[in-house]
């Protein structure tokens, strides 16, 4: 039975409340551990939030974009049902 080691990665500059923990088996490759870490990091959506915070968008602009997207999606749905 292979023993499992944990790799604790802490990103202080991102002000995480918790650490990302990646479980690594005894003979596992470091690339596999990094791949697991990248997947976990993407799931936290921290990078997306940081990019959104770089430039302030007014709530009215956000609402306008959401409405435009909703209209576009509705048009796509209607064209697909007509076919």
N, CA, C and O atoms as a printed pandas DataFrame, in Angstrom:
     atom_number atom_name residue_name chain_id  residue_number  x_coord  y_coord  z_coord
0              1         N          UNK        A               1    0.841   -1.179    0.000
1              2        CA          UNK        A               1    0.000    0.000    0.000
2              3         C          UNK        A               1    0.885    1.242    0.000
3              4         O          UNK        A               1    1.769    1.385    0.845
4              5         N          UNK        A               2    0.648    2.111   -0.926
5              6        CA          UNK        A               2    1.457    3.319   -1.050
6              7         C          UNK        A               2    0.997    4.347   -0.025
7              8         O          UNK        A               2   -0.201    4.551    0.169
8              9         N          UNK        A               3    1.948    4.983    0.620
9             10        CA          UNK        A               3    1.587    6.014    1.589
10            11         C          UNK        A               3    1.259    7.303    0.843
11            12         O          UNK        A               3    1.762    7.555   -0.252
12            13         N          UNK        A               4    0.414    8.099    1.456
13            14        CA          UNK        A               4   -0.025    9.345    0.832
14            15         C          UNK        A               4    0.585   10.509    1.600
15            16         O          UNK        A               4    0.505   10.572    2.826
16            17         N          UNK        A               5    1.185   11.414    0.871
17            18        CA          UNK        A               5    1.735   12.623    1.459
18            19         C          UNK        A               5    0.900   13.799    0.974
19            20         O          UNK        A               5    0.328   13.763   -0.116
20            21         N          UNK        A               6    0.837   14.810    1.771
21            22        CA          UNK        A               6    0.099   16.004    1.388
22            23         C          UNK        A               6    1.072   17.107    1.027
23            24         O          UNK        A               6    2.094   17.296    1.686
24            25         N          UNK        A               7    0.750   17.811    0.004
25            26        CA          UNK        A               7    1.515   18.992   -0.366
26            27         C          UNK        A               7    0.615   20.185   -0.066
27            28         O          UNK        A               7   -0.445   20.344   -0.672
28            29         N          UNK        A               8    1.047   21.016    0.872
29            30        CA          UNK        A               8    0.273   22.189    1.240
30            31         C          UNK        A               8    0.842   23.386    0.503
31            32         O          UNK        A               8    2.028   23.694    0.614
32            33         N          UNK        A               9   -0.004   24.048   -0.240
33            34        CA          UNK        A               9    0.431   25.207   -0.996
34            35         C          UNK        A               9   -0.365   26.403   -0.496
35            36         O          UNK        A               9   -1.595   26.400   -0.544
36            37         N          UNK        A              10    0.322   27.404   -0.025
37            38        CA          UNK        A              10   -0.346   28.564    0.540
38            39         C          UNK        A              10    0.007   29.788   -0.284
39            40         O          UNK        A              10    1.179   30.089   -0.507
40            41         N          UNK        A              11   -1.003   30.474   -0.721
41            42        CA          UNK        A              11   -0.783   31.676   -1.516
42            43         C          UNK        A              11   -1.169   32.887   -0.673
43            44         O          UNK        A              11   -2.330   33.298   -0.675
44            45         N          UNK        A              12   -0.221   33.450    0.035
45            46        CA          UNK        A              12   -0.494   34.566    0.936
46            47         C          UNK        A              12   -0.864   35.829    0.166
47            48         O          UNK        A              12   -1.659   36.641    0.639
48            49         N          UNK        A              13   -0.291   35.990   -1.011
49            50        CA          UNK        A              13   -0.564   37.200   -1.774
50            51         C          UNK        A              13   -2.004   37.239   -2.280
51            52         O          UNK        A              13   -2.494   38.309   -2.643
52            53         N          UNK        A              14   -2.692   36.100   -2.313
53            54        CA          UNK        A              14   -4.087   36.070   -2.748
54            55         C          UNK        A              14   -5.043   36.097   -1.567
55            56         O          UNK        A              14   -6.258   36.094   -1.760
56            57         N          UNK        A              15   -4.518   36.122   -0.352
57            58        CA          UNK        A              15   -5.299   36.203    0.872
58            59         C          UNK        A              15   -6.313   35.072    0.971
59            60         O          UNK        A              15   -7.488   35.306    1.252
60            61         N          UNK        A              16   -5.856   33.848    0.741
61            62        CA          UNK        A              16   -6.717   32.691    0.910
62            63         C          UNK        A              16   -7.032   32.508    2.380
63            64         O          UNK        A              16   -6.184   32.760    3.235
64            65         N          UNK        A              17   -8.225   32.080    2.676
65            66        CA          UNK        A              17   -8.556   31.737    4.048
66            67         C          UNK        A              17   -8.072   30.326    4.356
67            68         O          UNK        A              17   -7.734   30.019    5.499
68            69         N          UNK        A              18   -8.038   29.477    3.354
69            70        CA          UNK        A              18   -7.602   28.101    3.517
70            71         C          UNK        A              18   -6.498   27.793    2.525
71            72         O          UNK        A              18   -6.346   28.458    1.500
72            73         N          UNK        A              19   -5.738   26.772    2.857
73            74        CA          UNK        A              19   -4.694   26.329    1.942
74            75         C          UNK        A              19   -5.271   25.336    0.956
75            76         O          UNK        A              19   -6.255   24.655    1.247
76            77         N          UNK        A              20   -4.663   25.256   -0.199
77            78        CA          UNK        A              20   -5.000   24.214   -1.153
78            79         C          UNK        A              20   -4.153   22.995   -0.820
79            80         O          UNK        A              20   -2.926   23.080   -0.769
80            81         N          UNK        A              21   -4.803   21.875   -0.596
81            82        CA          UNK        A              21   -4.091   20.659   -0.237
82            83         C          UNK        A              21   -4.221   19.675   -1.388
83            84         O          UNK        A              21   -5.324   19.380   -1.847
84            85         N          UNK        A              22   -3.081   19.172   -1.849
85            86        CA          UNK        A              22   -3.059   18.213   -2.938
86            87         C          UNK        A              22   -2.506   16.905   -2.386
87            88         O          UNK        A              22   -1.372   16.857   -1.908
88            89         N          UNK        A              23   -3.304   15.851   -2.453
89            90        CA          UNK        A              23   -2.863   14.546   -1.975
90            91         C          UNK        A              23   -1.992   13.897   -3.055
91            92         O          UNK        A              23   -2.407   13.774   -4.208
92            93         N          UNK        A              24   -0.785   13.486   -2.671
93            94        CA          UNK        A              24    0.157   12.889   -3.611
94            95         C          UNK        A              24    0.576   11.523   -3.083
95            96         O          UNK        A              24    0.964   11.389   -1.922
96            97         N          UNK        A              25    0.496   10.517   -3.936
97            98        CA          UNK        A              25    0.934    9.177   -3.535
98            99         C          UNK        A              25    2.450    9.098   -3.590
99           100         O          UNK        A              25    3.110    9.956   -4.176
100          101         N          UNK        A              26    2.988    8.064   -2.977
101          102        CA          UNK        A              26    4.448    7.908   -2.826
102          103         C          UNK        A              26    5.197    8.008   -4.154
103          104         O          UNK        A              26    6.173    8.752   -4.250
104          105         N          UNK        A              27    4.763    7.280   -5.170
105          106        CA          UNK        A              27    5.506    7.253   -6.425
106          107         C          UNK        A              27    4.981    8.201   -7.483
107          108         O          UNK        A              27    5.422    8.140   -8.631
108          109         N          UNK        A              28    4.044    9.083   -7.129
109          110        CA          UNK        A              28    3.439    9.966   -8.124
110          111         C          UNK        A              28    4.431   10.990   -8.658
111          112         O          UNK        A              28    5.392   11.380   -7.995
112          113         N          UNK        A              29    4.154   11.398   -9.866
113          114        CA          UNK        A              29    4.972   12.365  -10.562
114          115         C          UNK        A              29    4.617   13.774  -10.079
115          116         O          UNK        A              29    3.461   14.038   -9.752
116          117         N          UNK        A              30    5.587   14.671  -10.033
117          118        CA          UNK        A              30    5.344   16.046   -9.598
118          119         C          UNK        A              30    4.447   16.782  -10.591
119          120         O          UNK        A              30    3.682   17.664  -10.203
120          121         N          UNK        A              31    4.541   16.420  -11.878
121          122        CA          UNK        A              31    3.677   17.059  -12.881
122          123         C          UNK        A              31    2.212   16.760  -12.606
123          124         O          UNK        A              31    1.350   17.620  -12.791
124          125         N          UNK        A              32    1.931   15.534  -12.160
125          126        CA          UNK        A              32    0.552   15.154  -11.847
126          127         C          UNK        A              32    0.036   15.965  -10.655
127          128         O          UNK        A              32   -1.122   16.383  -10.631
128          129         N          UNK        A              33    0.911   16.180   -9.668
129          130        CA          UNK        A              33    0.529   16.979   -8.498
130          131         C          UNK        A              33    0.258   18.427   -8.907
131          132         O          UNK        A              33   -0.691   19.044   -8.425
132          133         N          UNK        A              34    1.085   18.959   -9.788
133          134        CA          UNK        A              34    0.874   20.327  -10.263
134          135         C          UNK        A              34   -0.421   20.445  -11.052
135          136         O          UNK        A              34   -1.117   21.457  -10.961
136          137         N          UNK        A              35   -0.745   19.418  -11.825
137          138        CA          UNK        A              35   -1.978   19.420  -12.599
138          139         C          UNK        A              35   -3.191   19.439  -11.670
139          140         O          UNK        A              35   -4.165   20.151  -11.912
140          141         N          UNK        A              36   -3.110   18.634  -10.591
141          142        CA          UNK        A              36   -4.187   18.624   -9.598
142          143         C          UNK        A              36   -4.321   19.993   -8.943
143          144         O          UNK        A              36   -5.428   20.491   -8.735
144          145         N          UNK        A              37   -3.164   20.600   -8.619
145          146        CA          UNK        A              37   -3.184   21.924   -8.005
146          147         C          UNK        A              37   -3.832   22.956   -8.927
147          148         O          UNK        A              37   -4.640   23.773   -8.484
148          149         N          UNK        A              38   -3.473   22.912  -10.210
149          150        CA          UNK        A              38   -4.034   23.870  -11.166
150          151         C          UNK        A              38   -5.540   23.731  -11.261
151          152         O          UNK        A              38   -6.259   24.729  -11.316
152          153         N          UNK        A              39   -6.029   22.476  -11.280
153          154        CA          UNK        A              39   -7.471   22.245  -11.339
154          155         C          UNK        A              39   -8.169   22.800  -10.106
155          156         O          UNK        A              39   -9.208   23.451  -10.213
156          157         N          UNK        A              40   -7.598   22.542   -8.939
157          158        CA          UNK        A              40   -8.199   23.047   -7.704
158          159         C          UNK        A              40   -8.190   24.569   -7.685
159          160         O          UNK        A              40   -9.157   25.196   -7.253
160          161         N          UNK        A              41   -7.090   25.164   -8.156
161          162        CA          UNK        A              41   -6.989   26.620   -8.174
162          163         C          UNK        A              41   -8.032   27.233   -9.100
163          164         O          UNK        A              41   -8.628   28.258   -8.770
164          165         N          UNK        A              42   -8.257   26.614  -10.256
165          166        CA          UNK        A              42   -9.263   27.120  -11.189
166          167         C          UNK        A              42  -10.656   27.035  -10.596
167          168         O          UNK        A              42  -11.487   27.913  -10.829
168          169         N          UNK        A              43  -10.916   25.984   -9.830
169          170        CA          UNK        A              43  -12.237   25.818   -9.217
170          171         C          UNK        A              43  -12.520   26.878   -8.156
171          172         O          UNK        A              43  -13.684   27.182   -7.892
172          173         N          UNK        A              44  -11.494   27.439   -7.551
173          174        CA          UNK        A              44  -11.707   28.474   -6.543
174          175         C          UNK        A              44  -12.118   29.804   -7.176
175          176         O          UNK        A              44  -12.670   30.665   -6.490
176          177         N          UNK        A              45  -11.862   29.981   -8.450
177          178        CA          UNK        A              45  -12.222   31.182   -9.219
178          179         C          UNK        A              45  -11.590   32.453   -8.668
179          180         O          UNK        A              45  -12.146   33.541   -8.817
180          181         N          UNK        A              46  -10.432   32.319   -8.033
181          182        CA          UNK        A              46   -9.743   33.468   -7.471
182          183         C          UNK        A              46   -9.200   34.359   -8.581
183          184         O          UNK        A              46   -9.326   35.582   -8.518
184          185         N          UNK        A              47   -8.606   33.756   -9.583
185          186        CA          UNK        A              47   -8.015   34.529  -10.672
186          187         C          UNK        A              47   -9.075   35.338  -11.413
187          188         O          UNK        A              47   -8.839   36.487  -11.785
188          189         N          UNK        A              48  -10.239   34.736  -11.624
189          190        CA          UNK        A              48  -11.332   35.440  -12.292
190          191         C          UNK        A              48  -11.777   36.653  -11.470
191          192         O          UNK        A              48  -12.053   37.720  -12.018
192          193         N          UNK        A              49  -11.841   36.474  -10.165
193          194        CA          UNK        A              49  -12.230   37.574   -9.292
194          195         C          UNK        A              49  -11.193   38.687   -9.303
195          196         O          UNK        A              49  -11.545   39.866   -9.298
196          197         N          UNK        A              50   -9.916   38.319   -9.317
197          198        CA          UNK        A              50   -8.862   39.326   -9.368
198          199         C          UNK        A              50   -8.928   40.138  -10.655
199          200         O          UNK        A              50   -8.745   41.355  -10.637
200          201         N          UNK        A              51   -9.189   39.467  -11.764
201          202        CA          UNK        A              51   -9.297   40.185  -13.044
202          203         C          UNK        A              51  -10.498   41.121  -13.051
203          204         O          UNK        A              51  -10.435   42.216  -13.610
204          205         N          UNK        A              52  -11.596   40.688  -12.428
205          206        CA          UNK        A              52  -12.776   41.543  -12.367
206          207         C          UNK        A              52  -12.532   42.769  -11.497
207          208         O          UNK        A              52  -13.105   43.829  -11.747
208          209         N          UNK        A              53  -11.700   42.639  -10.493
209          210        CA          UNK        A              53  -11.435   43.750   -9.579
210          211         C          UNK        A              53  -10.426   44.745  -10.131
211          212         O          UNK        A              53  -10.276   45.830   -9.569
212          213         N          UNK        A              54   -9.736   44.416  -11.203
213          214        CA          UNK        A              54   -8.729   45.321  -11.748
214          215         C          UNK        A              54   -9.350   46.614  -12.257
215          216         O          UNK        A              54   -8.765   47.688  -12.121
216          217         N          UNK        A              55  -10.527   46.506  -12.837
217          218        CA          UNK        A              55  -11.190   47.693  -13.365
218          219         C          UNK        A              55  -12.640   47.681  -12.888
219          220         O          UNK        A              55  -13.345   46.685  -13.049
220          221         N          UNK        A              56  -13.074   48.778  -12.307
221          222        CA          UNK        A              56  -14.432   48.861  -11.784
222          223         C          UNK        A              56  -15.420   49.016  -12.925
223          224         O          UNK        A              56  -15.204   49.797  -13.852
224          225         N          UNK        A              57  -16.502   48.266  -12.847
225          226        CA          UNK        A              57  -17.603   48.401  -13.799
226          227         C          UNK        A              57  -18.842   48.806  -13.037
227          228         O          UNK        A              57  -19.175   48.226  -12.004
228          229         N          UNK        A              58  -19.510   49.797  -13.553
229          230        CA          UNK        A              58  -20.724   50.255  -12.892
230          231         C          UNK        A              58  -21.782   49.152  -12.956
231          232         O          UNK        A              58  -21.838   48.397  -13.926
232          233         N          UNK        A              59  -22.619   49.063  -11.921
233          234        CA          UNK        A              59  -23.682   48.048  -11.931
234          235         C          UNK        A              59  -24.622   48.182  -13.128
235          236         O          UNK        A              59  -25.139   47.182  -13.626
236          237         N          UNK        A              60  -24.843   49.406  -13.588
237          238        CA          UNK        A              60  -25.724   49.587  -14.736
238          239         C          UNK        A              60  -25.110   48.978  -15.994
239          240         O          UNK        A              60  -25.829   48.438  -16.835
240          241         N          UNK        A              61  -23.799   49.060  -16.126
241          242        CA          UNK        A              61  -23.119   48.469  -17.284
242          243         C          UNK        A              61  -23.192   46.948  -17.204
243          244         O          UNK        A              61  -23.411   46.280  -18.215
244          245         N          UNK        A              62  -23.008   46.398  -16.002
245          246        CA          UNK        A              62  -23.101   44.954  -15.817
246          247         C          UNK        A              62  -24.503   44.458  -16.165
247          248         O          UNK        A              62  -24.663   43.443  -16.842
248          249         N          UNK        A              63  -25.516   45.188  -15.694
249          250        CA          UNK        A              63  -26.908   44.813  -15.996
250          251         C          UNK        A              63  -27.207   44.903  -17.483
251          252         O          UNK        A              63  -27.906   44.049  -18.029
252          253         N          UNK        A              64  -26.682   45.934  -18.145
253          254        CA          UNK        A              64  -26.904   46.101  -19.577
254          255         C          UNK        A              64  -26.292   44.943  -20.360
255          256         O          UNK        A              64  -26.912   44.412  -21.282
256          257         N          UNK        A              65  -25.070   44.555  -19.990
257          258        CA          UNK        A              65  -24.407   43.422  -20.650
258          259         C          UNK        A              65  -25.188   42.124  -20.415
259          260         O          UNK        A              65  -25.310   41.301  -21.321
260          261         N          UNK        A              66  -25.712   41.944  -19.209
261          262        CA          UNK        A              66  -26.489   40.737  -18.902
262          263         C          UNK        A              66  -27.760   40.694  -19.743
263          264         O          UNK        A              66  -28.150   39.634  -20.234
264          265         N          UNK        A              67  -28.405   41.847  -19.908
265          266        CA          UNK        A              67  -29.615   41.891  -20.736
266          267         C          UNK        A              67  -29.296   41.606  -22.203
267          268         O          UNK        A              67  -30.040   40.887  -22.871
268          269         N          UNK        A              68  -28.195   42.164  -22.707
269          270        CA          UNK        A              68  -27.800   41.903  -24.090
270          271         C          UNK        A              68  -27.525   40.421  -24.307
271          272         O          UNK        A              68  -27.899   39.855  -25.333
272          273         N          UNK        A              69  -26.867   39.798  -23.332
273          274        CA          UNK        A              69  -26.574   38.376  -23.436
274          275         C          UNK        A              69  -27.858   37.557  -23.400
275          276         O          UNK        A              69  -27.998   36.586  -24.144
276          277         N          UNK        A              70  -28.796   37.943  -22.540
277          278        CA          UNK        A              70  -30.069   37.227  -22.437
278          279         C          UNK        A              70  -30.856   37.317  -23.745
279          280         O          UNK        A              70  -31.470   36.338  -24.171
280          281         N          UNK        A              71  -30.837   38.479  -24.375
281          282        CA          UNK        A              71  -31.529   38.652  -25.660
282          283         C          UNK        A              71  -30.879   37.773  -26.719
283          284         O          UNK        A              71  -31.571   37.127  -27.506
284          285         N          UNK        A              72  -29.554   37.748  -26.738
285          286        CA          UNK        A              72  -28.822   36.938  -27.715
286          287         C          UNK        A              72  -29.130   35.451  -27.531
287          288         O          UNK        A              72  -29.384   34.741  -28.504
288          289         N          UNK        A              73  -29.107   34.989  -26.299
289          290        CA          UNK        A              73  -29.379   33.577  -26.022
290          291         C          UNK        A              73  -30.811   33.228  -26.414
291          292         O          UNK        A              73  -31.068   32.163  -26.976
292          293         N          UNK        A              74  -31.734   34.125  -26.116
293          294        CA          UNK        A              74  -33.139   33.874  -26.468
294          295         C          UNK        A              74  -33.313   33.792  -27.987
295          296         O          UNK        A              74  -34.066   32.950  -28.477
296          297         N          UNK        A              75  -32.624   34.657  -28.733
297          298        CA          UNK        A              75  -32.690   34.599  -30.191
298          299         C          UNK        A              75  -32.131   33.283  -30.709
299          300         O          UNK        A              75  -32.685   32.700  -31.641
300          301         N          UNK        A              76  -31.047   32.812  -30.121
301          302        CA          UNK        A              76  -30.479   31.525  -30.522
302          303         C          UNK        A              76  -31.465   30.386  -30.269
303          304         O          UNK        A              76  -31.639   29.503  -31.109
304          305         N          UNK        A              77  -32.101   30.417  -29.111
305          306        CA          UNK        A              77  -33.076   29.370  -28.783
306          307         C          UNK        A              77  -34.238   29.384  -29.766
307          308         O          UNK        A              77  -34.694   28.327  -30.202
308          309         N          UNK        A              78  -34.717   30.568  -30.115
309          310        CA          UNK        A              78  -35.847   30.674  -31.039
310          311         C          UNK        A              78  -35.476   30.163  -32.433
311          312         O          UNK        A              78  -36.276   29.492  -33.084
312          313         N          UNK        A              79  -34.272   30.480  -32.883
313          314        CA          UNK        A              79  -33.860   30.020  -34.208
314          315         C          UNK        A              79  -33.675   28.503  -34.230
315          316         O          UNK        A              79  -33.932   27.867  -35.252
316          317         N          UNK        A              80  -33.238   27.927  -33.134
317          318        CA          UNK        A              80  -33.078   26.481  -33.079
318          319         C          UNK        A              80  -34.410   25.753  -33.032
319          320         O          UNK        A              80  -34.539   24.660  -33.584
320          321         N          UNK        A              81  -35.408   26.350  -32.376
321          322        CA          UNK        A              81  -36.725   25.697  -32.309
322          323         C          UNK        A              81  -37.467   25.820  -33.634
323          324         O          UNK        A              81  -38.308   24.978  -33.947
324          325         N          UNK        A              82  -37.167   26.872  -34.427
325          326        CA          UNK        A              82  -37.829   27.049  -35.716
326          327         C          UNK        A              82  -37.322   26.074  -36.764
327          328         O          UNK        A              82  -38.041   25.752  -37.710
328          329         N          UNK        A              83  -36.128   25.615  -36.612
329          330        CA          UNK        A              83  -35.520   24.728  -37.603
330          331         C          UNK        A              83  -36.099   23.357  -37.557
331          332         O          UNK        A              83  -35.693   22.489  -38.330
